[in-house]
């Protein structure tokens, strides 16, 4: 029981995520299927988003022309999405 309480406190701590939770909540609430969002789901969604963006940026940097100029461009991200089976769902967005 004590571990669950500690986990709850840590999960509610905004320092675990860099993205603004208020913006994540607004984006989540924009879906008609969502009626309410608890704090734990909000923090987990924000953390998952951060990890996804980090993964996409790392793959794009390794894959693209970012190696030479130390910057990522939209074309780096788009080509990574097209070439990666895992990120193929993003190719439809470009």
C-alpha positions as CSV (number, residue, x, y, z in Angstrom):
1,X,0.0,0.0,0.0
2,X,2.8,2.4,0.8
3,X,4.4,1.8,-2.6
4,X,1.1,2.7,-4.3
5,X,0.9,6.0,-2.4
6,X,4.5,6.9,-3.3
7,X,3.9,6.0,-6.9
8,X,0.9,8.2,-6.9
9,X,2.8,11.2,-5.5
10,X,5.6,10.7,-8.0
11,X,3.1,10.4,-10.9
12,X,1.4,13.6,-10.0
13,X,4.8,15.4,-9.8
14,X,5.0,17.7,-12.9
15,X,8.8,17.6,-12.8
16,X,8.7,14.1,-14.4
17,X,7.7,15.6,-17.7
18,X,8.8,18.6,-19.7
19,X,5.7,19.2,-21.7
20,X,3.0,21.5,-20.2
21,X,0.3,19.3,-18.7
22,X,-2.4,21.9,-19.3
23,X,-1.8,21.8,-23.1
24,X,-1.8,18.0,-23.1
25,X,-5.1,18.1,-21.2
26,X,-6.6,20.5,-23.8
27,X,-5.4,18.2,-26.7
28,X,-6.8,15.1,-25.0
29,X,-10.1,16.8,-24.2
30,X,-10.5,17.8,-27.9
31,X,-11.4,14.2,-28.6
32,X,-15.2,13.6,-28.4
33,X,-14.6,10.2,-26.8
34,X,-12.9,11.7,-23.8
35,X,-15.1,12.9,-21.0
36,X,-12.6,13.1,-18.1
37,X,-8.9,12.7,-17.6
38,X,-7.3,11.7,-14.4
39,X,-3.9,13.1,-13.4
40,X,-2.0,9.8,-13.8
41,X,-3.3,9.3,-17.3
42,X,-2.3,12.9,-18.1
43,X,1.2,12.5,-16.8
44,X,1.7,9.1,-18.5
45,X,0.5,10.5,-21.8
46,X,2.9,13.5,-21.5
47,X,5.8,11.2,-20.7
48,X,5.0,8.8,-23.6
49,X,4.8,11.8,-25.9
50,X,8.2,13.0,-24.8
51,X,9.7,9.6,-25.3
52,X,8.2,9.3,-28.7
53,X,9.5,12.7,-29.8
54,X,13.0,11.8,-28.4
55,X,12.9,8.5,-30.4
56,X,11.8,10.2,-33.6
57,X,14.5,12.9,-33.3
58,X,17.2,10.3,-32.5
59,X,16.3,8.2,-35.5
60,X,16.0,11.2,-37.8
61,X,19.4,12.5,-36.7
62,X,21.1,9.2,-37.3
63,X,19.2,8.7,-40.6
64,X,19.3,12.2,-42.0
65,X,21.6,15.0,-43.0
66,X,21.5,16.2,-39.4
67,X,24.9,14.5,-38.8
68,X,26.8,17.2,-40.7
69,X,24.9,20.4,-39.7
70,X,23.7,19.4,-36.2
71,X,20.2,20.3,-37.0
72,X,17.0,18.4,-38.0
73,X,14.8,19.5,-40.8
74,X,11.3,18.5,-41.8
75,X,12.7,16.5,-44.7
76,X,14.9,14.5,-42.2
77,X,11.8,13.7,-40.1
78,X,9.7,12.9,-43.2
79,X,12.3,10.6,-44.8
80,X,12.7,8.8,-41.5
81,X,8.9,8.2,-41.2
82,X,8.8,6.9,-44.8
83,X,11.8,4.5,-44.4
84,X,11.0,3.2,-40.9
85,X,8.3,0.5,-40.6
86,X,7.7,1.5,-37.0
87,X,7.0,5.1,-38.0
88,X,5.2,4.4,-41.2
89,X,1.9,5.8,-39.8
90,X,3.6,9.3,-39.8
91,X,4.3,9.1,-43.6
92,X,0.6,9.8,-44.2
93,X,0.8,13.1,-42.3
94,X,3.6,14.5,-44.5
